Amino acid sequence: MFAQDLSQKEFVSQTFSHWQLINCQTTEVIPAKGMEFRIQHRFGAVDSFDDLYYQFLGLDLPANIRYSFGGALSDKLYIGIGRAKYGKIYDFEMKYKILRQTKDDSPPMSLAAYFNASSYTTSFPSVPENYYFEDSTTVFEYKPAHRLSYNTQLIIARKFSNKLSLQLAAVFIYQNLVPVGKDNYTLAIPVSGRYKVGVTSSILFEFTHVINNKSENHVPPFSLAYEIVSTGHAFQIVLSSTQNLTEQEIYTSDSYDYRDGKFLFGFNIKRNFWRK
């Protein structure tokens, strides 16, 4: 009887259109037998209406771009790889969907666990000969492990209606090498959501509260996007406070101060494929 009840549960579908919102992860996974290719692109920062015109929305300025490709291992698990221009960062990611929201609210939300490991491959910056580790006695020297950082998340989401979906995540980032005086770990709480304004179009937002490792000039990362979705495709026009494209960098680096009108334009494109 219990197995029969489970088989009759109706799951809520498309809380979000794909497994990444703008920069943040969602509780969605790549569909079974599916694959996805994604491009994230951010132009240079502009800080005035004159810049907006003169730098042509930031297109004339140096840009950052990340390519990623993922594939489903089951209807709950996928793995993926990516590469970003700044830092020449390569990353590996995986996500597992623990719970899926049902129409009778049992459970009333979706829950997913996410992990990402990334490695910088750009050259290390030079340091003085008399440079030491934080213990002030061990002479500093770079190690291959210093290139690595990790991102672990637990993500909770709920689809409140056909128009509104919201989610909250607990993020733990660990970097093997950080400046003196900073913690190796960073804690953050991203809040994000989607509001559908048409059959295939939505407004997306992300706002992140970073708990520690903040500078005096810290501005919470914030992004907005307009999304257009079709079968197998999604296109987003992005307005963001950061040019970084991996969450390890977004939550541990200073954002541009959008309160003073500084921001970046960009776009995200995704394409789905299915295996026979």
C-alpha positions as CSV (number, residue, x, y, z in Angstrom):
1,M,0.0,0.0,0.0
2,F,2.9,2.3,0.9
3,A,4.6,1.7,-2.5
4,Q,1.3,2.3,-4.3
5,D,0.9,5.7,-2.6
6,L,4.4,6.7,-3.5
7,S,3.8,5.8,-7.2
8,Q,0.7,8.0,-7.3
9,K,2.5,11.1,-6.0
10,E,2.4,14.1,-8.4
11,F,5.6,16.0,-8.4
12,V,5.9,19.7,-9.0
13,S,7.8,20.3,-12.2
14,Q,10.0,23.2,-13.4
15,T,10.5,25.0,-10.2
16,F,13.2,26.7,-12.3
17,S,14.0,26.2,-15.9
18,H,17.4,24.7,-15.4
19,W,20.1,23.7,-12.9
20,Q,21.7,27.2,-12.6
21,L,19.7,30.4,-12.1
22,I,22.1,33.3,-13.0
23,N,25.2,32.6,-11.0
24,C,23.6,30.5,-8.2
25,Q,22.7,26.9,-8.3
26,T,19.1,25.7,-8.2
27,T,17.5,22.5,-6.9
28,E,17.0,21.4,-10.5
29,V,19.2,18.7,-12.1
30,I,19.8,17.8,-15.7
31,P,17.0,15.5,-16.9
32,A,17.7,11.7,-17.1
33,K,19.6,10.9,-20.3
34,G,20.1,14.6,-20.8
35,M,23.2,16.8,-21.4
36,E,23.6,20.5,-21.2
37,F,26.1,23.0,-22.6
38,R,26.2,26.5,-21.0
39,I,27.9,29.8,-21.8
40,Q,28.2,32.6,-19.1
41,H,29.5,35.9,-20.3
42,R,30.1,39.2,-18.5
43,F,31.2,42.4,-20.2
44,G,33.3,45.1,-18.4
45,A,32.0,47.2,-15.6
46,V,30.4,50.6,-16.3
47,D,29.7,53.2,-13.6
48,S,27.9,56.1,-15.3
49,F,25.6,56.8,-18.2
50,D,28.6,58.3,-20.0
51,D,30.4,55.0,-19.6
52,L,27.2,53.2,-20.8
53,Y,27.4,55.0,-24.1
54,Y,31.2,55.5,-24.5
55,Q,32.0,51.9,-23.6
56,F,29.0,50.5,-25.4
57,L,27.4,48.7,-22.5
58,G,30.8,47.5,-21.4
59,L,31.4,45.6,-24.6
60,D,34.5,47.6,-25.3
61,L,36.0,46.5,-22.0
62,P,37.8,43.2,-21.0
63,A,35.2,40.4,-20.5
64,N,35.0,37.2,-18.6
65,I,33.5,34.0,-20.0
66,R,32.8,30.5,-18.7
67,Y,31.9,27.4,-20.7
68,S,30.4,24.3,-18.9
69,F,29.1,21.0,-20.0
70,G,27.1,18.5,-17.8
71,G,25.4,15.2,-18.2
72,A,22.9,13.2,-16.1
73,L,23.9,10.0,-14.4
74,S,20.3,9.4,-13.2
75,D,17.1,11.3,-12.7
76,K,18.6,12.7,-9.5
77,L,22.3,13.1,-10.2
78,Y,24.4,14.9,-12.7
79,I,28.1,15.8,-13.1
80,G,29.7,18.6,-15.1
81,I,32.9,20.4,-16.0
82,G,33.6,24.0,-16.7
83,R,36.3,26.5,-17.6
84,A,36.4,30.3,-16.9
85,K,38.7,32.9,-18.5
86,Y,39.7,34.9,-15.4
87,G,42.2,32.8,-13.4
88,K,42.0,30.2,-16.2
89,I,39.8,28.2,-13.8
90,Y,38.8,24.6,-14.4
91,D,36.1,23.2,-12.3
92,F,34.2,19.9,-11.6
93,E,30.7,19.9,-10.2
94,M,28.0,17.5,-9.1
95,K,24.5,17.8,-7.8
96,Y,22.1,15.3,-6.2
97,K,18.4,16.0,-5.7
98,I,17.4,14.7,-2.3
99,L,13.8,15.7,-2.2
100,R,11.3,16.8,-4.8
101,Q,8.3,19.0,-4.0
102,T,4.9,17.3,-4.5
103,K,1.5,18.9,-5.4
104,D,0.1,17.8,-2.0
105,D,3.0,19.4,-0.1
106,S,4.5,16.1,1.1
107,P,7.2,17.3,1.0
108,P,6.4,21.0,0.5
109,M,9.8,21.9,-1.0
110,S,12.7,20.5,-3.1
111,L,16.1,19.9,-1.6
112,A,19.4,19.4,-3.3
113,A,23.1,19.0,-2.4
114,Y,25.8,20.5,-4.6
115,F,29.6,20.2,-4.7
116,N,32.2,22.0,-6.9
117,A,36.0,21.8,-6.9
118,S,37.9,24.3,-8.9
119,S,41.6,24.9,-9.8
120,Y,43.4,28.0,-10.9
121,T,45.8,27.3,-13.7
122,T,47.2,30.8,-14.3
123,S,50.7,31.6,-13.0
124,F,51.1,32.3,-9.3
125,P,51.9,36.0,-8.5
126,S,55.5,36.6,-7.3
127,V,56.2,37.1,-3.6
128,P,59.2,38.6,-1.8
129,E,61.9,36.2,-0.6
130,N,61.2,37.0,3.1
131,Y,57.6,36.1,2.8
132,Y,56.2,33.7,5.4
133,F,53.1,31.6,6.2
134,E,50.8,32.9,8.9
135,D,52.8,31.2,11.6
136,S,55.6,33.8,10.8
137,T,58.3,31.1,10.9
138,T,57.7,28.9,7.9
139,V,59.1,30.4,4.7
140,F,56.3,30.7,2.1
141,E,56.4,28.6,-1.0
142,Y,53.6,27.8,-3.5
143,K,52.2,24.3,-3.7
144,P,49.9,22.7,-6.3
145,A,47.2,22.3,-3.6
146,H,47.2,26.2,-3.3
147,R,45.3,26.3,-6.6
148,L,42.3,24.4,-5.3
149,S,39.1,25.7,-3.8
150,Y,35.8,23.9,-2.9
151,N,32.1,24.9,-2.8
152,T,29.6,22.8,-0.9
153,Q,25.9,23.7,-0.8
154,L,22.5,22.6,0.6
155,I,19.7,24.2,-1.5
156,I,16.0,24.5,-0.6
157,A,13.4,25.7,-3.1
158,R,9.7,26.0,-3.3
159,K,7.4,26.7,-6.3
160,F,4.6,28.8,-4.7
161,S,2.6,29.2,-7.9
162,N,2.9,28.9,-11.7
163,K,4.6,32.3,-11.6
164,L,6.7,32.4,-8.4
165,S,9.5,30.2,-7.3
166,L,12.0,31.0,-4.4
167,Q,15.0,29.4,-3.0
168,L,17.5,29.6,-0.2
169,A,21.0,28.0,0.1
170,A,23.6,27.5,2.7
171,V,27.1,27.7,1.1
172,F,30.4,26.6,2.6
173,I,33.5,27.6,0.5
174,Y,37.0,26.5,1.4
175,Q,40.1,27.9,-0.3
176,N,43.5,26.3,0.3
177,L,45.3,29.6,0.0
178,V,44.0,33.0,1.3
179,P,45.7,36.3,2.2
180,V,47.1,36.7,5.7
181,G,44.3,37.6,8.2
182,K,41.5,35.9,6.2
183,D,39.8,32.6,7.0
184,N,40.2,29.7,4.6
185,Y,36.5,29.2,4.8
186,T,33.7,31.5,3.8
187,L,30.0,31.1,4.7
188,A,27.3,32.6,2.5
189,I,23.5,32.5,2.2
190,P,22.2,33.2,-1.3
191,V,18.5,34.1,-1.7
192,S,17.1,33.8,-5.3
193,G,14.0,33.5,-7.2
194,R,12.0,33.5,-10.5
195,Y,8.8,35.4,-11.4
196,K,7.2,34.4,-14.7
197,V,6.0,37.4,-16.7
198,G,5.0,35.4,-19.8
199,V,4.6,31.9,-21.1
200,T,8.3,31.6,-21.9
201,S,9.8,34.6,-20.1
202,S,10.8,35.3,-16.5
203,I,12.5,37.8,-14.2
204,L,15.3,36.3,-12.1
205,F,17.1,37.7,-9.1
206,E,19.9,36.7,-6.8
207,F,21.1,38.4,-3.5
208,T,23.8,36.9,-1.3
209,H,24.5,37.6,2.4
210,V,28.2,36.8,3.0
211,I,28.8,36.0,6.7
212,N,32.5,36.3,7.1
213,N,35.7,37.2,5.2
214,K,34.2,40.5,4.2
215,S,36.3,43.6,3.4
216,E,35.5,47.1,4.6
217,N,34.1,47.9,1.2
218,H,32.0,44.8,1.0
219,V,28.8,45.0,-1.1
220,P,26.5,41.9,-1.1
221,P,26.6,40.3,-4.6
222,F,23.4,41.0,-6.5
223,S,22.2,40.0,-10.0
224,L,19.1,40.5,-12.1
225,A,18.2,38.7,-15.4
226,Y,15.5,38.5,-18.0
227,E,15.1,35.0,-19.2
228,I,13.5,33.6,-22.4
229,V,13.1,29.8,-22.6
230,S,12.2,27.5,-25.5
231,T,12.4,23.8,-25.9
232,G,16.0,22.9,-25.3
233,H,17.2,26.5,-25.0
234,A,17.4,29.3,-22.5
235,F,18.8,32.8,-23.0
236,Q,19.3,35.4,-20.2
237,I,20.1,39.1,-20.4
238,V,22.1,39.7,-17.1
239,L,22.7,42.8,-15.0
240,S,25.2,41.9,-12.3
241,S,27.5,43.4,-9.6
242,T,30.3,40.9,-10.3
243,Q,32.4,39.8,-13.2
244,N,33.3,36.5,-11.5
245,L,31.6,33.4,-12.7
246,T,32.3,30.7,-10.1
247,E,30.7,31.0,-6.7
248,Q,34.1,30.5,-5.0
249,E,35.1,33.8,-6.5
250,I,31.8,35.6,-6.3
251,Y,31.5,35.2,-2.5
252,T,35.1,35.8,-1.6
253,S,35.8,38.9,-3.8
254,D,34.5,42.4,-3.7
255,S,31.5,43.2,-5.9
256,Y,31.1,46.5,-7.7
257,D,29.0,49.0,-5.7
258,Y,25.7,49.0,-7.6
259,R,24.4,51.6,-5.1
260,D,26.7,54.0,-6.9
261,G,25.5,52.9,-10.3
262,K,28.4,50.5,-11.0
263,F,27.3,47.3,-12.7
264,L,28.0,44.8,-15.6
265,F,25.9,43.6,-18.5
266,G,26.2,40.1,-19.7
267,F,24.3,37.0,-20.9
268,N,23.9,33.3,-20.2
269,I,23.0,30.8,-22.9
270,K,22.1,27.1,-22.3
271,R,21.4,24.3,-24.7
272,N,20.0,20.9,-23.8
273,F,20.7,17.6,-25.6
274,W,19.3,14.1,-25.1
275,R,20.9,10.7,-25.5
276,K,19.0,7.9,-27.1
